[in-house]
Amino acid sequence: MARDAETISAELGFPTPKLEIIKLTELNYDLRVQRPEDPHKLGKMIAEWEPAGIGVLSASRRAGGELICLDGQHRAKAGLANAWNEETFCNVWSGLTLKQEAILFRLLNNTTKVGIAAAFPVMVNAGDANAVAVDAVLRNHKLTINTPDGFNAIGAALRIVDSKKGVEALNWSIDLVLTTWGASKKNLDGRLIEALAIMHQHYGPILDTDNLRTKMTGVAGGVHGLLGKARTIRDLKGGRIQIAMIEALVALYNSGKRRNLLPEWVR
């Protein structure tokens, strides 16, 4: 593992890590560069703990001497939970920036599937262009992730900003939902946000936002009601529910109008 760490550092032009002997109690955890612990995974590792499984850990030593874990969080915590207080090997980097720590975390942990919401802050700190763009939009709307009145559709947002005029479309879609129903995980549904963004990119300047907001406000059940309409269309025509949602939104937009109708959505 030491060789892998050195190779990664050399390829990135980062400082070379040194193999040190540390105590597990020396490690600290920073969620800006580290995913939250997975209780299920940790519980399993605690129950199946074997000292030989601790392996070589990876950490960053910051200017104040604090040792920040970059790889091995669950192994270290499982050891502590089993009262294992022996010294162990650790690849230790010194002089890293926060961005470099985040990048190393992602590379050192690329064998473990990390939930996108948990990985998102690390992606932002690692300088991922799409993640930084999404973060800027969320900050603009004063939204946080994984809170009752926050934003949880990170996967959808990342797909949106990766497309043409995606940042503009994401910003418009979130603003429309917030001004229609307010902030909550239920209202900021990723399927709706993605459908609105595609709709905005497709219809552009002919789309009357105020008309759409008024029509959406009148939907019984709000987002849940819109999703019900989309599911009905999907059951008839198949395809992604986001596309069925666009068809439902276009029909809703055109309802009661005689002029300036949106052209029917063509699959």
N, C-alpha and C positions, 0 to 999 in steps of 0.2 A: 504493500500500500504506500510505503514511503516513496518508492520509485514512481508510482502513479501520481502522487502529489507533486513531486519534483517535475515530472513531465508536464503536468497541467500548468504549473507555474512558469516553466520555461516557454511553453507555447503562448502564454498570455503576456509574457514579459513582466510577471509579478516577482516580488522578492522570493527567494528560495526558502522553503520551510526547514526548520531544524527539528530533528527527532529528540523530544524531551521526555522525561519521566515525571508524571504529574499524579496528583490525587484527584479523584472524581469530584470531591468537594470544592476544588478550585474552579470548576467550570461555571460560567454564567451563560445566560441565554437572552438574546436580543431579537424580538420578533420582527425587527426591520430587516434582518438578514437570515432569519430562521423561521421555519413553519411552527405553528403551535403543536404541542404534543398530541399524539393520537391516543386517546385513552384505551381504545380496544387493543391497539398494537402494543402499547406499554403494558397493559394487564397481561397479555399473552407472554410477553418477554419476561415479565416478573415471575410468572408461574413456571416458565420453562428455563429459568436462569441457570447458566453454566459459566463459571469464570473464564473458561477458554473462549467463550463467545464475545468477550469484550473487544478483542481485536485492537487495532490502532485507531485512535481518535484523531480528529483534526480541529484546530482552534486558532483563533487570532488573538495575539497579545497586543492590547491597545496601549496608547501612550501612558495611561495611568497605571498600567500593570494588570488591568482586568483581562481575564482569559475568556474569550467568547467562543462557545462551541459552534463549529461549522459542519461537523459530521460526527454522528454517534450520540445524538441526544437521547434516544430511547435506550440504547445500550448502557449509557452512563446512568440514567435514572433507574433502570432496572437493577443495576449493580448496587446503587445506593439503597434501593428498597429492600435488597437482600443483605443489607449491612456489610457489603463488600467494601473494605477500606484499604485494599492493597494499592500500591502504585502501579501505573500502567503507562504504556507508550502513547505519545501524542505528537502528531505533526503540528508544529507551531509556527505560524507566520508572524512577523513583526513589521510594523510600518504600513499596513494595508489601509486603504480608504474604506468608507462604508460601502461604496459601490463595488470595490474589489472583493470585500467580504461576501456581498450578496451574490456576485458572479461565482465565486468559489463554492458557496453553498449549493447553487443550482447544479454545477458540474459534478461536485462530489456526491450529490444525492440523485443523480439522474437514473439510478436503478430503482428508485422508489417512486411510485405514482403519488404525486401530491395534489390534493384538491385545488382547483383553480383559485377559489376564494382565499385559501390559505397561502397559496404561492404568490398571489397578486402583489402584496406589499414588497416581497423580495424581488419580483420582476421589475417593479417601479424603481427600487433602489439599485438594481443591477443595470438600469438604463435602457430596458427594453422599450423601443420606440412606441409600440402600440399601447403598452401598459402605461407609459408616461402620459400619452394622449388621453387615455380613458381617465386616469387619475386627475388630470387637469379639468376635464368635463365634470367629474364628480365634485371636485372642490368648488367649481364655479356654482354648482347647485347646493353646496354645503351638505353633500351626502356622504355618509360613511358606509362601510360594508359590514354585513352580518350584524345589523342592529334592527330592532323592530320597525323603525321608521327609515331604514337605510336601503341600500342597493345591493342586491345579491346576484344580479345577472351578469357577472363578470365575463363569462364565456361568450355570451351574445354581444356584449360591448366590444370585446376584442375583435370579434369577427366584423363588426360594423366599421370600426375605425381602420380596418385593414383594406377597406374598399374605397372607391373613388368618392371624394367629398364625405368620407365616413365620419369625421369629427363633427362636421356641421350637422349631419343627419342624426347622430347620436345626441348631440346637444338639443336639437329641435324636438326629438322624440321624448326625451326625458322631461323637457320643459312642458310639453303638451300634456303628458300624464300628470305631472305635478300640479299644473293649473286646472286640470279637470277633476282629479280625485284626491290629490294630496300625496304626501310621501309615506310609503309603507312597502314592505317586501311584496305584499299581495298586489298592490297597484303597479309596482315597477317590475312586472313580470317580464322575463327575458323574451318570451315568445311575442308578446305585444310590442315591446321596445324594438325588436328586430324587424317585425312587420311594418311598424311605423317608419322606421329608418329606410327600409327598401322602398316604401311608398313615397317617401319624401325625395329619395334619389331618382325615382322613376318619373314622377309627375312634376316635380320642381315647382316653377313659378305659378303654374295654373292651379295649384293646391291652395284652397282657402282655409287657412288654419282655424279661423274663428268659426267657420261653418262646421268643420270637423269636430271641434271642441264642443260646440252646442249639441251636435248629434250624439257624441259619445256620452255627454252628461245625461242624456235621456235614456240610455240603455239600462233596462232593469237588471240589477245585480252587478252593475259596473263591469270591472275586468272579468269577473266570473261569467257574467252574461255574454260578453263578447267571445270569450273562449268557448262557450256553449255553441254559439253561432258558427264559429270556426270549425269545431268538431263535426257539426252536422255537414258542412261543406266537404270536409276532409273525408268523412265516411262515404259520401257520394262520389267524390272525384279522386280520392287518394292524394298522395304527395305529403309534403311537410305541412305541419299545422301553421307555420308562419305564412305560407303562401295562401292557405285557406283563410287565414286571418285578414290578409290584404283584400281578398275578394269580399269578405264580410264588411270590411271598413269602406270599400268603394261603394258597395250597395247601400250602406248606412249613409255615407256622404251624399249620395245622389237622391236619397229618399225625400220626396216632397219638393224636389227642385224641377223646374222646367227649363232653366237656362244654365249654361256653364257647368254642364255635367262632366264628370271625369270619364274618360274613355274606359270601357270595360277592361279589366285586367286580363291579359292573354298569357296563358301558361306557356 
